[in-house]
Amino acid sequence: MYAINFYSDLYLDILRTNRKSVTVRLGDKSVKYHSGEIVWITTGQRFGRRQKLYSAIIDRVEVKTIAELSPREVERENPEFRSPDDIASLLSRIYGEKISTGHMVSVIHFSPIDE
């Protein structure tokens, strides 16, 4: 089983309140994640202790440039974001390199599973 991990300081609140249903990841992750797959949604630091919040099902995985993200995808990534430029800035911060709206990303749509 795979996990989709999020940094606690950025996402814990919106994950717990189900206001996040999309994650945008740098590069093509369509080989790793597939529609219908069950994953754990976790928070924590990379290579550190993580907390499982819930299980989710992957609804869809799309590969596109950041510029091609729809307003709905941007908002579902983070309700405070308004444009693909916001996504590029976030990814630059996470990956520690300059990310532009021309970069290829994977848009992973997911839904929580009640347990």
N, C-alpha and C positions, 0 to 999 in steps of 0.2 A: 504494500500500500504506500502511496506517495503522500507527502504533506505539502501544503502550500503555506510557507511561513511568512509572517509579517513582522516588522519591527514594532515592538510594543508602544514606544513613544509616539509613533505616527498613526497607528491603526487600532489600538485596543478598543477604544470607545466606539468607533463606528462599526467594528466587527461585532461587538457585543450587542449593539442595538440594531443589527441587521440592515445598516445603511450602506453597506458595501457588498456588491454582488459581482464585481469585475476586478480583476487584477491585470495590470499591464506589465509584462516582463520583457526585458531587452532580448532581442533575437528570436529565432524560430524555435518554439518549445512544443510544436505540434507532434514531435516524435515522442516526447515525454508525457504529455497530457492528452487525453482523448475524451470525447463526448461520452457520457454515460459512466465514466469512471468515478469511483468513490475515493475521496481524499480527506485527510485531516486538515482542518484549518488551525494553525498554530501561531503563537507569537513568541518572540524571543530573539536574542542576538545570534548571528551566524556563528556556528561552532560552539554555541553555549547552550545552557539549559533552556528548554522551551515548554510552553504550556499549551495543551490541547484545548481549544475552545469548543469545537464541535466537528462533526462529520458533515461533508457536503458532497453533492454530485456535480460533476462538470457538465454543464449544459451545452457549451460550445467553445471551440478554440479557433480563433481567426488570426491569420498573420497578415499584417499590413504596416504601412509607415505610420509614424505618430501623427503626421498631417492628415491622414485618412480617418482618424478616430472621430466618431460621431459625438455630438454634444451629450447624448445619453450615456455613451461609454465613458466619457470624461467625468461626468457627474457620478456615475456608479463606481468609478475608481476612487473618487474622493468627493463628497458632496460640496466641499468648499472650492473645488476647481471649476474653471469656466472655459478653458481653452486647451488645445493640444500643447501650447507653450508651457502651461502649468505642469503637464505630464513630463515634458522634456526636462524642465527644471528639477522636478522630483527625481527622475532617473539619473540626472547628472549628480545630484547629491548622494544617492544611494550607491551608484557605481563608481563615483570618484573620478569621472571623466566627462568631457563636454559631450552632451547628447543633444542632437538637433531634431527638428520635426521630420527630417528625412530618414532617420534611423528606422530600421525594421524592428517591430515588436510583435509579441504574441498577446492577444486579448483573450483572457480566460474568463468566461462567464460561469458562475457557480451559484448553487442554491443550497441553503442549509437543509439538513435532514433532521427531523425531530426524532429523538431517541427515547 
